[in-house]
Amino acid sequence: MRESGEDYLEAVLELEQEHGIVRLTDVALKIGVTKPSVNRAMKILQNEGYIHQENYGNIELTAKGRLKASQVYSRHKTLTTFLGDVLKVNPEIAEADACRMEHILSAETMAKLAAFVEDHKSDS
């Protein structure tokens, strides 16, 4: 899956947690793209089995989509915590950097980083 697809899934998950329902317009506003861009992305994600959406209706994650979105969200939060709490990076920069880094780090690196962040929380 491409980075943009992961970003869309993460946005759908976050919007679902915040509002319960997810509309195309909400995703566009959250990510900062046009509604036609979201519509194209949702069609691709639906064809790949990550979401379900009736024509311009609410967007729902499938089990496959929820798993992928949760993984991306977890990586994002771990990286944001590491950058902000451990390295003391400015929160806005930490958020932006985490968003980029979440897509490129290997599973091994993420697992070790997550363990380090957990240990750091325990020591605090």
Backbone as a printed PyTorch tensor [residue, N CA C, xyz], in Angstrom:
tensor([[[  0.8410,  -1.1820,   0.0000],
         [  0.0000,   0.0000,   0.0000],
         [  0.8820,   1.2380,   0.0000]],

        [[  0.4430,   2.2290,  -0.7360],
         [  1.1880,   3.4860,  -0.8140],
         [  0.9680,   4.3230,   0.4450]],

        [[  1.8940,   5.2560,   0.6660],
         [  1.8120,   6.1360,   1.8440],
         [  0.4840,   6.8780,   1.9030]],

        [[  0.0380,   7.3780,   0.7700],
         [ -1.2070,   8.1540,   0.7720],
         [ -2.3860,   7.2870,   1.1950]],

        [[ -2.4090,   6.0330,   0.7740],
         [ -3.4780,   5.1260,   1.1940],
         [ -3.4670,   4.9270,   2.6970]],

        [[ -2.2810,   4.7720,   3.2630],
         [ -2.1550,   4.6320,   4.7140],
         [ -2.6330,   5.9000,   5.4230]],

        [[ -2.3020,   7.0560,   4.8600],
         [ -2.7430,   8.3160,   5.4560],
         [ -4.2650,   8.4320,   5.4470]],

        [[ -4.8780,   8.0250,   4.3540],
         [ -6.3410,   8.0590,   4.2810],
         [ -6.9600,   7.1180,   5.3090]],

        [[ -6.4350,   5.9110,   5.4190],
         [ -6.9770,   4.9670,   6.4000],
         [ -6.8220,   5.4950,   7.8220]],

        [[ -5.6820,   6.0450,   8.1230],
         [ -5.4470,   6.6180,   9.4530],
         [ -6.4310,   7.7550,   9.7270]],

        [[ -6.6650,   8.6030,   8.7270],
         [ -7.6130,   9.7080,   8.8890],
         [ -9.0270,   9.1890,   9.1280]],

        [[ -9.4250,   8.1610,   8.3940],
         [-10.7640,   7.5820,   8.5820],
         [-10.8910,   7.0390,   9.9990]],

        [[ -9.8740,   6.3340,  10.4810],
         [ -9.9020,   5.7900,  11.8420],
         [-10.0200,   6.9070,  12.8740]],

        [[ -9.2160,   7.9450,  12.7430],
         [ -9.2490,   9.0510,  13.6970],
         [-10.6000,   9.7680,  13.6700]],

        [[-11.1380,  10.0070,  12.4890],
         [-12.4440,  10.6660,  12.3760],
         [-13.5550,   9.8000,  12.9670]],

        [[-13.4480,   8.5090,  12.7470],
         [-14.4280,   7.5810,  13.3190],
         [-14.3900,   7.6420,  14.8440]],

        [[-13.1870,   7.6750,  15.4030],
         [-13.0430,   7.7510,  16.8580],
         [-13.5740,   9.0700,  17.4050]],

        [[-13.3910,  10.1610,  16.6470],
         [-13.8160,  11.4830,  17.0890],
         [-15.3130,  11.7140,  16.9170]],

        [[-15.8680,  11.2550,  15.7790],
         [-17.2410,  11.6260,  15.4290],
         [-18.2040,  10.4540,  15.2580]],

        [[-17.6800,   9.2450,  15.1960],
         [-18.5510,   8.0950,  14.9880],
         [-18.8230,   7.8060,  13.5250]],

        [[-19.1600,   8.8160,  12.7580],
         [-19.3670,   8.6280,  11.3250],
         [-18.2950,   9.3950,  10.5700]],

        [[-18.0070,   8.9240,   9.3720],
         [-16.9560,   9.5500,   8.5680],
         [-17.5360,   9.8750,   7.1930]],

        [[-17.4400,  11.1440,   6.8510],
         [-17.9020,  11.5960,   5.5460],
         [-16.7050,  12.0040,   4.7010]],

        [[-16.9010,  11.9660,   3.4120],
         [-15.8710,  12.3370,   2.4620],
         [-15.3240,  13.7360,   2.7480]],

        [[-16.2020,  14.6700,   3.0340],
         [-15.7990,  16.0490,   3.3210],
         [-14.8900,  16.1180,   4.5430]],

        [[-15.1940,  15.3220,   5.5720],
         [-14.3800,  15.3140,   6.7870],
         [-12.9560,  14.8500,   6.4880]],

        [[-12.8490,  13.8140,   5.6570],
         [-11.5200,  13.2990,   5.2980],
         [-10.7510,  14.3550,   4.5180]],

        [[-11.4210,  15.0070,   3.5830],
         [-10.7640,  16.0540,   2.7890],
         [-10.2260,  17.1700,   3.6810]],

        [[-11.0370,  17.6010,   4.6440],
         [-10.6030,  18.6660,   5.5500],
         [ -9.4500,  18.2150,   6.4410]],

        [[ -9.5230,  16.9950,   6.9390],
         [ -8.4870,  16.4870,   7.8500],
         [ -7.1300,  16.3730,   7.1460]],

        [[ -7.1480,  15.8670,   5.9330],
         [ -5.8950,  15.6350,   5.2180],
         [ -5.4520,  16.8720,   4.4390]],

        [[ -6.3950,  17.7450,   4.1240],
         [ -6.0500,  18.9480,   3.3770],
         [ -5.9810,  18.7240,   1.8840]],

        [[ -6.9100,  17.9090,   1.3640],
         [ -6.9800,  17.6530,  -0.0690],
         [ -8.4050,  17.9340,  -0.5470]],

        [[ -8.6120,  17.8540,  -1.8400],
         [ -9.9370,  18.1130,  -2.3950],
         [-10.8450,  16.8940,  -2.2400]],

        [[-12.1480,  17.1520,  -2.2870],
         [-13.1110,  16.0450,  -2.2120],
         [-12.9570,  15.0700,  -3.3800]],

        [[-12.7110,  15.5370,  -4.6130],
         [-12.4850,  14.5690,  -5.6870],
         [-11.2720,  13.6630,  -5.4350]],

        [[-10.2320,  14.2090,  -4.8000],
         [ -9.0560,  13.3850,  -4.4630],
         [ -9.4360,  12.3030,  -3.4620]],

        [[-10.2220,  12.6730,  -2.4570],
         [-10.6640,  11.6950,  -1.4640],
         [-11.5600,  10.6510,  -2.1290]],

        [[-12.4350,  11.1000,  -2.9940],
         [-13.3360,  10.1780,  -3.6720],
         [-12.5510,   9.1270,  -4.4650]],

        [[-11.5330,   9.5680,  -5.2110],
         [-10.6870,   8.6290,  -5.9640],
         [ -9.9840,   7.6570,  -5.0200]],

        [[ -9.4390,   8.1880,  -3.9360],
         [ -8.7230,   7.3360,  -2.9800],
         [ -9.6720,   6.3200,  -2.3430]],

        [[-10.8830,   6.7460,  -2.0020],
         [-11.8460,   5.8350,  -1.3700],
         [-12.2490,   4.7180,  -2.3220]],

        [[-12.3560,   5.0220,  -3.6080],
         [-12.6820,   3.9810,  -4.6010],
         [-11.5690,   2.9380,  -4.6500]],

        [[-10.3350,   3.4110,  -4.6240],
         [ -9.1980,   2.4780,  -4.6300],
         [ -9.2020,   1.6380,  -3.3570]],

        [[ -9.3750,   2.2970,  -2.2010],
         [ -9.3760,   1.5690,  -0.9280],
         [-10.5430,   0.5900,  -0.8490]],

        [[-11.6700,   0.9430,  -1.4280],
         [-12.8030,   0.0200,  -1.4370],
         [-12.5080,  -1.1770,  -2.3380]],

        [[-11.9330,  -0.9270,  -3.5050],
         [-11.5800,  -2.0290,  -4.4170],
         [-10.5690,  -2.9780,  -3.7890]],

        [[ -9.7210,  -2.4420,  -2.9060],
         [ -8.7070,  -3.2700,  -2.2430],
         [ -9.2270,  -3.8930,  -0.9490]],

        [[-10.4830,  -3.6060,  -0.5900],
         [-11.1020,  -4.2390,   0.5660],
         [-10.8370,  -3.5790,   1.9100]],

        [[-10.3750,  -2.3200,   1.8970],
         [-10.0580,  -1.6350,   3.1510],
         [-11.2280,  -0.8320,   3.7230]],

        [[-12.1120,  -0.3790,   2.8640],
         [-13.2700,   0.3950,   3.3290],
         [-14.5240,  -0.0690,   2.6030]],

        [[-15.6620,   0.3620,   3.1530],
         [-16.9450,   0.1950,   2.4730],
         [-17.5930,   1.5680,   2.4290]],

        [[-18.1320,   1.9120,   1.2450],
         [-18.8120,   3.1950,   1.0990],
         [-19.8520,   3.0780,   0.0010]],

        [[-21.0830,   3.4040,   0.3530],
         [-22.1020,   3.5310,  -0.6770],
         [-21.7820,   4.7970,  -1.4570]],

        [[-22.3460,   4.9750,  -2.6370],
         [-22.0780,   6.1570,  -3.4500],
         [-22.1990,   7.4340,  -2.6390]],

        [[-21.0700,   8.0630,  -2.3750],
         [-20.9820,   9.3120,  -1.6160],
         [-21.5900,   9.2220,  -0.2130]],

        [[-21.7140,   8.0160,   0.3120],
         [-22.2350,   7.8330,   1.6620],
         [-21.1160,   7.8440,   2.6850]],

        [[-21.4750,   7.4940,   3.9090],
         [-20.4860,   7.4260,   4.9770],
         [-19.4270,   6.3760,   4.6550]],

        [[-18.2390,   6.5990,   5.1710],
         [-17.1040,   5.7060,   4.9350],
         [-16.9260,   4.8340,   6.1650]],

        [[-16.8260,   3.5270,   5.9480],
         [-16.6380,   2.5800,   7.0510],
         [-15.4310,   1.7080,   6.7610]],

        [[-14.6130,   1.5130,   7.7770],
         [-13.4700,   0.6080,   7.6460],
         [-13.9520,  -0.8360,   7.6760]],

        [[-13.3810,  -1.6790,   6.8270],
         [-13.6080,  -3.1120,   6.9260],
         [-12.6670,  -3.6510,   8.0070]],

        [[-12.7700,  -4.9190,   8.3250],
         [-11.8520,  -5.5100,   9.3090],
         [-10.4070,  -5.3590,   8.8320]],

        [[-10.1850,  -5.6030,   7.5590],
         [ -8.8460,  -5.4480,   6.9680],
         [ -8.3840,  -3.9920,   7.0610]],

        [[ -9.2780,  -3.0670,   6.7690],
         [ -8.9520,  -1.6430,   6.8280],
         [ -8.6850,  -1.1730,   8.2410]],

        [[ -9.4840,  -1.6650,   9.1880],
         [ -9.3090,  -1.2820,  10.5940],
         [ -7.9570,  -1.7700,  11.1060]],

        [[ -7.5610,  -2.9800,  10.7270],
         [ -6.2610,  -3.5100,  11.1530],
         [ -5.1270,  -2.6520,  10.5970]],

        [[ -5.1730,  -2.3550,   9.3100],
         [ -4.1100,  -1.5530,   8.6860],
         [ -4.0790,  -0.1470,   9.2790]],

        [[ -5.2560,   0.4720,   9.4390],
         [ -5.3220,   1.8240,   9.9940],
         [ -4.7930,   1.8430,  11.4240]],

        [[ -5.1090,   0.8280,  12.2130],
         [ -4.6370,   0.7510,  13.5980],
         [ -3.1250,   0.6130,  13.6560]],

        [[ -2.5660,  -0.1510,  12.7290],
         [ -1.1110,  -0.3070,  12.6860],
         [ -0.4300,   1.0230,  12.3620]],

        [[ -0.9540,   1.7270,  11.3740],
         [ -0.3810,   3.0180,  10.9910],
         [ -0.5240,   4.0210,  12.1390]],

        [[ -1.7000,   4.0530,  12.7540],
         [ -1.9660,   4.9620,  13.8730],
         [ -1.0110,   4.6790,  15.0340]],

        [[ -0.7950,   3.4100,  15.3270],
         [  0.1100,   3.0290,  16.4170],
         [  1.5410,   3.4730,  16.1180]],

        [[  1.9940,   3.2490,  14.8910],
         [  3.3400,   3.7010,  14.5100],
         [  3.4480,   5.2200,  14.6620]],

        [[  2.4250,   5.9160,  14.2030],
         [  2.4190,   7.3780,  14.2670],
         [  2.5220,   7.8580,  15.7160]],

        [[  1.7220,   7.2950,  16.5980],
         [  1.7220,   7.7190,  18.0010],
         [  3.0530,   7.3920,  18.6750]],

        [[  3.6090,   6.2260,  18.3770],
         [  4.9040,   5.8520,  18.9460],
         [  5.9860,   6.8340,  18.5110]],

        [[  5.9990,   7.1480,  17.2170],
         [  7.0040,   8.0810,  16.7060],
         [  6.8150,   9.4830,  17.2640]],

        [[  5.5650,   9.9310,  17.3610],
         [  5.2960,  11.2540,  17.9220],
         [  5.7530,  11.3220,  19.3720]],

        [[  5.4830,  10.2760,  20.1270],
         [  5.9130,  10.2210,  21.5290],
         [  7.4330,  10.2380,  21.6310]],

        [[  8.0880,   9.4340,  20.8090],
         [  9.5490,   9.3890,  20.8340],
         [ 10.1450,  10.7510,  20.5010]],

        [[  9.6930,  11.3320,  19.4160],
         [ 10.2520,  12.6170,  18.9940],
         [  9.9470,  13.7280,  19.9950]],

        [[  8.7220,  13.7610,  20.4920],
         [  8.3290,  14.8390,  21.3920],
         [  8.7960,  14.6640,  22.8180]],

        [[  8.5370,  13.4780,  23.3930],
         [  8.8250,  13.2540,  24.8090],
         [ 10.2800,  12.8810,  25.0880]],

        [[ 10.8620,  12.0900,  24.2020],
         [ 12.2340,  11.6360,  24.4350],
         [ 13.2450,  12.6360,  23.8700]],

        [[ 13.0650,  13.0190,  22.6210],
         [ 14.0290,  13.9170,  21.9910],
         [ 13.7030,  15.3940,  22.2020]],

        [[ 12.5080,  15.6820,  22.7300],
         [ 12.0660,  17.0520,  23.0130],
         [ 11.9740,  17.9210,  21.7510]],

        [[ 11.5560,  17.2980,  20.6590],
         [ 11.3140,  18.0300,  19.4170],
         [ 10.0260,  18.8300,  19.5930]],

        [[  9.9750,  20.0100,  19.0080],
         [  8.7760,  20.8370,  19.0340],
         [  7.5750,  19.9750,  18.6130]],

        [[  6.4360,  20.0470,  19.3340],
         [  5.2830,  19.1800,  19.0500],
         [  4.7910,  19.2250,  17.6020]],

        [[  4.7660,  20.4010,  16.9930],
         [  4.3090,  20.4890,  15.6020],
         [  5.2750,  19.7960,  14.6520]],

        [[  6.5540,  19.9600,  14.9030],
         [  7.5660,  19.2990,  14.0730],
         [  7.5340,  17.7930,  14.3150]],

        [[  7.3970,  17.3870,  15.5680],
         [  7.3300,  15.9550,  15.8920],
         [  6.1560,  15.3020,  15.1670]],

        [[  5.0180,  15.9660,  15.1570],
         [  3.8260,  15.4440,  14.4780],
         [  4.0690,  15.2890,  12.9780]],

        [[  4.6190,  16.3180,  12.3580],
         [  4.8810,  16.2880,  10.9180],
         [  5.9260,  15.2310,  10.5640]],

        [[  6.9920,  15.1590,  11.3500],
         [  8.0380,  14.1720,  11.0800],
         [  7.5190,  12.7520,  11.2820]],

        [[  6.7280,  12.5410,  12.3290],
         [  6.1680,  11.2060,  12.5910],
         [  5.3010,  10.7640,  11.4300]],

        [[  4.5560,  11.6920,  10.8580],
         [  3.6790,  11.3720,   9.7360],
         [  4.4820,  10.8730,   8.5310]],

        [[  5.6410,  11.4200,   8.3310],
         [  6.4890,  10.9670,   7.2210],
         [  7.2280,   9.6730,   7.5640]],

        [[  7.7300,   9.5970,   8.7880],
         [  8.5460,   8.4500,   9.1900],
         [  7.7370,   7.1570,   9.3100]],

        [[  6.4570,   7.2730,   9.6740],
         [  5.6480,   6.0800,   9.9260],
         [  5.5760,   5.1550,   8.7210]],

        [[  5.8180,   5.6730,   7.5480],
         [  5.6860,   4.8850,   6.3250],
         [  6.9720,   4.1780,   5.9100]],

        [[  8.0980,   4.5930,   6.4480],
         [  9.3580,   4.0930,   5.8930],
         [ 10.1660,   3.1980,   6.8360]],

        [[  9.8730,   3.2530,   8.1350],
         [ 10.6720,   2.4500,   9.0650],
         [ 10.2900,   0.9790,   8.9740]],

        [[ 11.2770,   0.1310,   9.1060],
         [ 11.0320,  -1.3130,   9.0520],
         [ 10.2700,  -1.7700,  10.2960]],

        [[  9.6830,  -2.9440,  10.1920],
         [  8.9570,  -3.5230,  11.3280],
         [  9.9040,  -3.7330,  12.5100]],

        [[ 11.1360,  -4.1510,  12.2330],
         [ 12.1090,  -4.3800,  13.3080],
         [ 12.4320,  -3.0670,  14.0310]],

        [[ 12.7030,  -2.0210,  13.2660],
         [ 13.0150,  -0.7250,  13.8710],
         [ 11.8290,  -0.2200,  14.6920]],

        [[ 10.6120,  -0.3420,  14.1440],
         [  9.4250,   0.1250,  14.8650],
         [  9.2270,  -0.6590,  16.1630]],

        [[  9.4420,  -1.9500,  16.1300],
         [  9.2730,  -2.7680,  17.3380],
         [ 10.2700,  -2.3450,  18.4150]],

        [[ 11.5050,  -2.1260,  18.0230],
         [ 12.5110,  -1.7140,  19.0000],
         [ 12.2490,  -0.2980,  19.5160]],

        [[ 11.7850,   0.5690,  18.6430],
         [ 11.4550,   1.9300,  19.0450],
         [ 10.2600,   1.9300,  20.0010]],

        [[  9.2530,   1.1120,  19.6960],
         [  8.0770,   1.0130,  20.5720],
         [  8.4810,   0.4960,  21.9540]],

        [[  9.3650,  -0.4910,  21.9930],
         [  9.8360,  -1.0230,  23.2780],
         [ 10.6110,   0.0510,  24.0430]],

        [[ 11.4310,   0.8080,  23.3350],
         [ 12.1840,   1.8770,  23.9690],
         [ 11.2430,   2.9320,  24.5560]],

        [[ 10.2160,   3.3230,  23.8010],
         [  9.2600,   4.3190,  24.2810],
         [  8.5210,   3.7940,  25.4930]],

        [[  8.1330,   2.5430,  25.4860],
         [  7.4540,   1.9490,  26.6450],
         [  8.3610,   1.9530,  27.8770]],

        [[  9.6370,   1.5820,  27.6840],
         [ 10.5990,   1.6180,  28.7820],
         [ 10.7740,   3.0470,  29.3060]],

        [[ 10.8210,   3.9980,  28.4060],
         [ 10.9790,   5.4030,  28.7850],
         [  9.7900,   5.8690,  29.6000]],

        [[  8.5790,   5.4370,  29.2300],
         [  7.3740,   5.7920,  29.9940],
         [  7.4360,   5.2160,  31.4000]],

        [[  7.9330,   3.9800,  31.5000],
         [  8.0320,   3.3160,  32.8080],
         [  9.0310,   4.0130,  33.7190]],

        [[ 10.0920,   4.5480,  33.1190],
         [ 11.1230,   5.2210,  33.8990],
         [ 10.7100,   6.6180,  34.3550]],

        [[  9.7110,   7.1870,  33.6720],
         [  9.2890,   8.5670,  34.0000],
         [  8.4620,   8.6420,  35.2490]]])
